[in-house]
Amino acid sequence: MSSVSEERRKRQHSIKEGLQFIQSPLSYPGTQEQYAVYLHALVRNLFNEGNDIYRECDWRGSLIQYSEALSIANYAKSEEILIP
């Protein structure tokens, strides 16, 4: 049995799908507001995953998650979407 909770497993899956979409040439199929919500959720998931990894004392892994979250937030800014 894995030590990763079902909630965390879903979050990891969501992050993987989100990063694949961001890196693809596809356009978001919804409105600008829906895209903003999507990007906010992706950044929040990355930070939450970074926090969980940090609590496991995997400093490098948490830094990767935090850095990816900041990169997505910067990308969102280029799309005129502010992620605080």
PyMOL commands that place a pseudoatom at each C-alpha (Angstrom):
pseudoatom trace, name=CA, resn=MET, resi=1, chain=A, elem=C, hetatm=0, pos=[0.000, 0.000, 0.000]
pseudoatom trace, name=CA, resn=SER, resi=2, chain=A, elem=C, hetatm=0, pos=[1.336, 3.430, -0.959]
pseudoatom trace, name=CA, resn=SER, resi=3, chain=A, elem=C, hetatm=0, pos=[1.951, 6.124, 1.635]
pseudoatom trace, name=CA, resn=VAL, resi=4, chain=A, elem=C, hetatm=0, pos=[0.593, 8.774, -0.754]
pseudoatom trace, name=CA, resn=SER, resi=5, chain=A, elem=C, hetatm=0, pos=[-3.008, 9.746, 0.003]
pseudoatom trace, name=CA, resn=GLU, resi=6, chain=A, elem=C, hetatm=0, pos=[-5.686, 9.557, -2.669]
pseudoatom trace, name=CA, resn=GLU, resi=7, chain=A, elem=C, hetatm=0, pos=[-6.073, 13.357, -2.510]
pseudoatom trace, name=CA, resn=ARG, resi=8, chain=A, elem=C, hetatm=0, pos=[-2.370, 13.830, -3.141]
pseudoatom trace, name=CA, resn=ARG, resi=9, chain=A, elem=C, hetatm=0, pos=[-2.380, 11.262, -5.936]
pseudoatom trace, name=CA, resn=LYS, resi=10, chain=A, elem=C, hetatm=0, pos=[-5.200, 13.209, -7.633]
pseudoatom trace, name=CA, resn=ARG, resi=11, chain=A, elem=C, hetatm=0, pos=[-3.271, 16.455, -7.155]
pseudoatom trace, name=CA, resn=GLN, resi=12, chain=A, elem=C, hetatm=0, pos=[-0.158, 14.932, -8.724]
pseudoatom trace, name=CA, resn=HIS, resi=13, chain=A, elem=C, hetatm=0, pos=[-2.210, 13.712, -11.673]
pseudoatom trace, name=CA, resn=SER, resi=14, chain=A, elem=C, hetatm=0, pos=[-3.773, 17.164, -12.070]
pseudoatom trace, name=CA, resn=ILE, resi=15, chain=A, elem=C, hetatm=0, pos=[-0.325, 18.777, -11.998]
pseudoatom trace, name=CA, resn=LYS, resi=16, chain=A, elem=C, hetatm=0, pos=[0.990, 16.374, -14.629]
pseudoatom trace, name=CA, resn=GLU, resi=17, chain=A, elem=C, hetatm=0, pos=[-1.957, 17.052, -16.935]
pseudoatom trace, name=CA, resn=GLY, resi=18, chain=A, elem=C, hetatm=0, pos=[-1.745, 20.805, -16.340]
pseudoatom trace, name=CA, resn=LEU, resi=19, chain=A, elem=C, hetatm=0, pos=[1.951, 20.989, -17.155]
pseudoatom trace, name=CA, resn=GLN, resi=20, chain=A, elem=C, hetatm=0, pos=[1.459, 18.904, -20.290]
pseudoatom trace, name=CA, resn=PHE, resi=21, chain=A, elem=C, hetatm=0, pos=[-1.307, 21.245, -21.433]
pseudoatom trace, name=CA, resn=ILE, resi=22, chain=A, elem=C, hetatm=0, pos=[0.735, 24.393, -20.712]
pseudoatom trace, name=CA, resn=GLN, resi=23, chain=A, elem=C, hetatm=0, pos=[3.614, 22.983, -22.757]
pseudoatom trace, name=CA, resn=SER, resi=24, chain=A, elem=C, hetatm=0, pos=[1.371, 22.008, -25.671]
pseudoatom trace, name=CA, resn=PRO, resi=25, chain=A, elem=C, hetatm=0, pos=[0.455, 24.299, -28.572]
pseudoatom trace, name=CA, resn=LEU, resi=26, chain=A, elem=C, hetatm=0, pos=[-3.261, 23.876, -27.825]
pseudoatom trace, name=CA, resn=SER, resi=27, chain=A, elem=C, hetatm=0, pos=[-5.462, 26.836, -26.921]
pseudoatom trace, name=CA, resn=TYR, resi=28, chain=A, elem=C, hetatm=0, pos=[-7.524, 26.692, -23.749]
pseudoatom trace, name=CA, resn=PRO, resi=29, chain=A, elem=C, hetatm=0, pos=[-11.063, 25.639, -24.752]
pseudoatom trace, name=CA, resn=GLY, resi=30, chain=A, elem=C, hetatm=0, pos=[-12.839, 28.054, -22.386]
pseudoatom trace, name=CA, resn=THR, resi=31, chain=A, elem=C, hetatm=0, pos=[-13.070, 31.731, -21.587]
pseudoatom trace, name=CA, resn=GLN, resi=32, chain=A, elem=C, hetatm=0, pos=[-10.248, 33.910, -20.269]
pseudoatom trace, name=CA, resn=GLU, resi=33, chain=A, elem=C, hetatm=0, pos=[-11.868, 33.773, -16.816]
pseudoatom trace, name=CA, resn=GLN, resi=34, chain=A, elem=C, hetatm=0, pos=[-11.978, 29.961, -16.906]
pseudoatom trace, name=CA, resn=TYR, resi=35, chain=A, elem=C, hetatm=0, pos=[-8.337, 29.904, -17.998]
pseudoatom trace, name=CA, resn=ALA, resi=36, chain=A, elem=C, hetatm=0, pos=[-7.446, 32.143, -15.055]
pseudoatom trace, name=CA, resn=VAL, resi=37, chain=A, elem=C, hetatm=0, pos=[-9.199, 29.723, -12.661]
pseudoatom trace, name=CA, resn=TYR, resi=38, chain=A, elem=C, hetatm=0, pos=[-7.367, 26.800, -14.318]
pseudoatom trace, name=CA, resn=LEU, resi=39, chain=A, elem=C, hetatm=0, pos=[-3.966, 28.484, -13.913]
pseudoatom trace, name=CA, resn=HIS, resi=40, chain=A, elem=C, hetatm=0, pos=[-4.718, 29.505, -10.305]
pseudoatom trace, name=CA, resn=ALA, resi=41, chain=A, elem=C, hetatm=0, pos=[-5.566, 25.881, -9.486]
pseudoatom trace, name=CA, resn=LEU, resi=42, chain=A, elem=C, hetatm=0, pos=[-2.399, 24.616, -11.157]
pseudoatom trace, name=CA, resn=VAL, resi=43, chain=A, elem=C, hetatm=0, pos=[-0.200, 27.048, -9.217]
pseudoatom trace, name=CA, resn=ARG, resi=44, chain=A, elem=C, hetatm=0, pos=[-2.001, 26.227, -5.961]
pseudoatom trace, name=CA, resn=ASN, resi=45, chain=A, elem=C, hetatm=0, pos=[-1.534, 22.483, -6.593]
pseudoatom trace, name=CA, resn=LEU, resi=46, chain=A, elem=C, hetatm=0, pos=[2.168, 22.962, -7.311]
pseudoatom trace, name=CA, resn=PHE, resi=47, chain=A, elem=C, hetatm=0, pos=[2.681, 24.943, -4.093]
pseudoatom trace, name=CA, resn=ASN, resi=48, chain=A, elem=C, hetatm=0, pos=[0.705, 22.406, -2.051]
pseudoatom trace, name=CA, resn=GLU, resi=49, chain=A, elem=C, hetatm=0, pos=[2.723, 19.562, -3.528]
pseudoatom trace, name=CA, resn=GLY, resi=50, chain=A, elem=C, hetatm=0, pos=[5.913, 21.511, -2.803]
pseudoatom trace, name=CA, resn=ASN, resi=51, chain=A, elem=C, hetatm=0, pos=[4.794, 21.896, 0.807]
pseudoatom trace, name=CA, resn=ASP, resi=52, chain=A, elem=C, hetatm=0, pos=[4.113, 18.166, 1.150]
pseudoatom trace, name=CA, resn=ILE, resi=53, chain=A, elem=C, hetatm=0, pos=[7.477, 17.308, -0.395]
pseudoatom trace, name=CA, resn=TYR, resi=54, chain=A, elem=C, hetatm=0, pos=[9.191, 19.824, 1.916]
pseudoatom trace, name=CA, resn=ARG, resi=55, chain=A, elem=C, hetatm=0, pos=[7.596, 18.129, 4.953]
pseudoatom trace, name=CA, resn=GLU, resi=56, chain=A, elem=C, hetatm=0, pos=[9.140, 14.884, 3.688]
pseudoatom trace, name=CA, resn=CYS, resi=57, chain=A, elem=C, hetatm=0, pos=[12.560, 16.625, 3.814]
pseudoatom trace, name=CA, resn=ASP, resi=58, chain=A, elem=C, hetatm=0, pos=[13.031, 16.441, 0.037]
pseudoatom trace, name=CA, resn=TRP, resi=59, chain=A, elem=C, hetatm=0, pos=[14.419, 19.950, -0.369]
pseudoatom trace, name=CA, resn=ARG, resi=60, chain=A, elem=C, hetatm=0, pos=[15.343, 19.582, -4.031]
pseudoatom trace, name=CA, resn=GLY, resi=61, chain=A, elem=C, hetatm=0, pos=[11.936, 18.147, -4.916]
pseudoatom trace, name=CA, resn=SER, resi=62, chain=A, elem=C, hetatm=0, pos=[10.093, 20.920, -3.106]
pseudoatom trace, name=CA, resn=LEU, resi=63, chain=A, elem=C, hetatm=0, pos=[12.237, 23.547, -4.819]
pseudoatom trace, name=CA, resn=ILE, resi=64, chain=A, elem=C, hetatm=0, pos=[11.296, 22.064, -8.195]
pseudoatom trace, name=CA, resn=GLN, resi=65, chain=A, elem=C, hetatm=0, pos=[7.577, 22.313, -7.388]
pseudoatom trace, name=CA, resn=TYR, resi=66, chain=A, elem=C, hetatm=0, pos=[7.877, 25.882, -6.071]
pseudoatom trace, name=CA, resn=SER, resi=67, chain=A, elem=C, hetatm=0, pos=[9.942, 26.955, -9.092]
pseudoatom trace, name=CA, resn=GLU, resi=68, chain=A, elem=C, hetatm=0, pos=[7.412, 25.457, -11.494]
pseudoatom trace, name=CA, resn=ALA, resi=69, chain=A, elem=C, hetatm=0, pos=[4.597, 27.279, -9.667]
pseudoatom trace, name=CA, resn=LEU, resi=70, chain=A, elem=C, hetatm=0, pos=[6.462, 30.576, -10.028]
pseudoatom trace, name=CA, resn=SER, resi=71, chain=A, elem=C, hetatm=0, pos=[7.109, 29.890, -13.716]
pseudoatom trace, name=CA, resn=ILE, resi=72, chain=A, elem=C, hetatm=0, pos=[3.401, 29.265, -14.313]
pseudoatom trace, name=CA, resn=ALA, resi=73, chain=A, elem=C, hetatm=0, pos=[2.538, 32.467, -12.409]
pseudoatom trace, name=CA, resn=ASN, resi=74, chain=A, elem=C, hetatm=0, pos=[4.973, 34.412, -14.617]
pseudoatom trace, name=CA, resn=TYR, resi=75, chain=A, elem=C, hetatm=0, pos=[3.484, 32.804, -17.722]
pseudoatom trace, name=CA, resn=ALA, resi=76, chain=A, elem=C, hetatm=0, pos=[-0.002, 33.782, -16.503]
pseudoatom trace, name=CA, resn=LYS, resi=77, chain=A, elem=C, hetatm=0, pos=[1.175, 37.371, -16.105]
pseudoatom trace, name=CA, resn=SER, resi=78, chain=A, elem=C, hetatm=0, pos=[2.205, 37.362, -19.788]
pseudoatom trace, name=CA, resn=GLU, resi=79, chain=A, elem=C, hetatm=0, pos=[-1.394, 36.312, -20.551]
pseudoatom trace, name=CA, resn=GLU, resi=80, chain=A, elem=C, hetatm=0, pos=[-2.637, 39.254, -18.428]
pseudoatom trace, name=CA, resn=ILE, resi=81, chain=A, elem=C, hetatm=0, pos=[-3.733, 36.919, -15.624]
pseudoatom trace, name=CA, resn=LEU, resi=82, chain=A, elem=C, hetatm=0, pos=[-2.585, 37.958, -12.169]
pseudoatom trace, name=CA, resn=ILE, resi=83, chain=A, elem=C, hetatm=0, pos=[-1.816, 35.169, -9.729]
pseudoatom trace, name=CA, resn=PRO, resi=84, chain=A, elem=C, hetatm=0, pos=[-0.912, 36.631, -6.324]
for i in range(1, 84): cmd.bond("trace and resi %d" % i, "trace and resi %d" % (i + 1))
show_as sticks, trace
zoom trace
